[in-house]
Amino acid sequence: MHLNKRTAHLFAIAAIAGCFLFAACGDDDAPTTPEQALLAQFGSGSSHFSESGMRALLDFEDVPSTVTLVQLTAVEDAEAFAAYEEAIAPVWANYGATEVFASRAIGEIVGERGLNEMRAVEFPNTRQLIDALRSDQFAATVESLFAATSDHAWVLGVEEDLPFEPSGGFFDPRLLMLDEEEALTLLAANSSE
């Protein structure tokens, strides 16, 4: 994802204190609404999300432009998380998506939550994202994500024309996986102070 005359405008689909697109439906009955059916795809991790978030996602179903799913996670088991990433890559690819950014997030960036990994996955449109979430492959693979993590904040973004041209960019490949020393060196080289 390149940040020249366009940029990914990220907006939360769910409340920041909640998590991503959801806050769980509390019954074990079979899904009866489209929101419940989509939420059920998250299996044991559905408690991280809400029906209202799923509704918000479904409301964007006809958005034809590229969308970026940003996943912030608290990884507890790095080996299991790596296995999840290997398994989810072909699932995303089946729906035209590509991972455009992967990094260890710097610090606790959402309140007091220890979210320590960030991934940005770009989909051709919202329909492709929803189809990926509805797939059997996603439902099977996502269980390994919840086994490896303890917290989630997912955000959906759309590209939007801006009245100015942004400079720099969080998604600059040169900024991937910098440690503190490398970040300070880069900052010093690009700053007069």
C-alpha positions, 0 to 999 in steps of 0.5 A: 500500500503506497501513501501518495495522493491517497491513504488508507483512512481507518475507521473503527467498526467497533468501539475501541474498548470492545474489539473489532467488528463484534461483542458476542451474542450470548446464546448457543442457538443456531444463527438466525440473522446474517450478523449471527451467521457471520459472527459464528464463523469466528468460533471460539473467538466470537466473544471478541466481536459483536453482532453490531460490528458484523452489521456495520461490516455487512452495511459496507458490502457494496463498497467497490473500492479497495479495503484494508483490514488492520488486525492488532493482536496480543500474541501469547504463543509466537510459534502458534501465531506463526502457524496461523499466519502460514495457514491464513495466507492462502485463505486470504489469497483465494479472495484476492487479498494480500498482506501489505504490512506486518510488524510488531506494534510499538508499545500498547497503542490501544489504551492499556491493552498489550497489543503487540502484533499488527497486520494489514491485509488489503482486499479488492473490495468489501464483498471479497472480505465478507466472502473470505470470512464466510468461508469454511477455510476461514472458520477452520483456520481462525481457531488457531489464531484464538489459540495463539492470542489473548486480545484483538482490535480489528479495524477496517479502512477504505482509501479516500482522496485527500485534499493534500499529499501526505508525506512519509507513511506508517506502511513504508516497508523501511519501517517494518520490524525496527528495533528501538535502536534502529528507530532512533537512528532513522529518526535522527537521520530525518530530524534536525533535533 
